[in-house]
């Protein structure tokens, strides 16, 4: 009999790729989304799976709507991906971030405990938990040192997941995923901002790219591959927590230089450092150590950093070229505002 999965935040990058992955596994897939004045289903439409998933409006601030989603879907597995997921925005909205990204996890776990504790639960944790605690590769035993309201809220969700697992016997796992990117990544994140701007500059649609800290280093992988690790965690005999990463780190400067080289341009002629994009407290270095995931789950990355950036640049160049010719298709970039016009002392890009 086919399994049923409920994905919170199904309209995001990970939610869309995970839905595609689970559908290919024969799952019946439900997903929650927040009602907005402008629908945000472009990722599901881009993957051509919009008609195959069952959408349920819900809000992490509203326990009743979460309970309703659980009763409608009656899932075997819940993948909790929904959050206020932007590090920069969390400095502007620390209370809201705590309510959504932190307490939203507890609301969901409490509903599982009270209604169906047999449901398997995946919590989307993050490499941001490590903050600036170490300049060495980080694994499941590395100390956490959150450096933003976002990572502090995620740390709360991480510990609540462990507490409900140990106190109530719920099959609950934390996936500590390092940065994972794709052509479906939001433009708020630096990888997609860079590849989108590179495409526009190459096609003569833009003349400059403003960025913040070029020396920050991150462990970047391909999101389409990373969602498989989420599923693998819930297929194990016992619940546990896993780091999922590429085991490499690259600077923002490397990202920018390589992305521009793919369109035969010198990045230094177009990139300007803008202090408005420097965070109040910035994480300097993140690099994962995924040996446990490889040993226990059998998961390891297949796409290299350079292959990933090429995939993203090629997609953005192709989409802008098609758009210039008058073609219309599911996509976000034409409707995204130029963030240089957003007036906010604390507005920072997410790395």
Secondary structure, DSSP 8 states (H G I E B T S, - for coil): ---EEEEETTTSHHHHHHHHHHHHTT-EEEEEE---SS---HHHHHTT-GGGSEEEE--TT-HHHHHHHHHHH--SEEEE--S---HHHHHH-HHHHIIIIIHHHHHHHHHHHHH-TTSEEEEEEEGGGGTTS-SS-B-TTS-----SHHHHHHHHHHHHHHHHHHHH---EEEEEE--EE-TTS-TTBHHHHHHHHHHHHHTTS---EEES-TT-EE--EEHHHHHHHHHHHTTSSS---EEE--S--EEHHHHHHHHHHTTT--GGGTEEE-GGGS-SS---B--B--HHIIIII-----S-HHHHHHHHHHHHHHHHHHHHTT---S-SGGGS--GGG---TT---B-
